[in-house]
């Protein structure tokens, strides 16, 4: 559904954005290694809130059954995703490989 994106839809949006300008996407992730890292942490906090909102919505719709709070799971998901993006930014590999790593890891975290 358009108003209810799945986690895979979110991953696809991330990859599509990175494909538009991979060099910029790398620099956005590598900013964590600079004195401007607060920008990165602010963005990550926004991502956590967004993923928590998505999880709460899916839980309310009966699409997802969580054993922990949506916020706690959102943090785990976003921390995993940012680690994968950081690895891609620092040691580039093809974006389709990143998509597969993100999808398999995030879906595993959702199942656990």
C-alpha positions, 0 to 999 in steps of 0.5 A, spaced: 500 500 500 502 506 498 500 509 505 503 503 509 510 502 506 514 495 508 521 495 510 523 492 504 520 499 500 524 503 505 530 499 503 528 500 496 527 508 497 534 508 500 538 504 494 534 509 489 537 515 492 544 512 493 544 510 486 542 517 484 548 520 486 553 514 490 559 519 491 554 524 495 551 518 499 558 516 501 560 523 503 553 523 507 555 517 511 562 518 512 560 525 515 560 521 522 568 521 521 568 528 521 567 534 526 560 535 523 558 528 526 552 531 530 549 532 523 549 524 522 547 523 529 541 528 528 539 524 521 540 517 525 535 519 530 530 522 525 530 515 522 529 511 528 523 515 530 521 514 522 522 506 523 518 506 530 512 510 527 512 505 521 513 499 526 507 502 531 503 503 524 504 495 522 503 493 529 496 497 530 494 494 523 496 487 525 501 486 520 507 485 525 507 482 532 513 485 536 515 482 543 519 488 544 517 496 544 517 499 537 522 504 539 527 499 541 526 494 535 527 501 531 534 502 534 536 495 533 534 496 525 537 503 524 543 501 528 544 495 523 542 499 517 547 505 519 553 500 520 551 496 513 551 503 510 558 505 513 561 499 511 559 501 503 561 508 504 568 506 507 569 500 502 565 501 496 561 495 493 555 494 489 549 497 491 545 491 489 549 487 494 548 493 499 540 492 498 541 484 499 545 485 506 540 490 508 534 486 507 537 480 509 539 483 516 533 487 517 528 482 516 532 477 520 532 482 526 524 483 525 523 475 525 528 475 532 
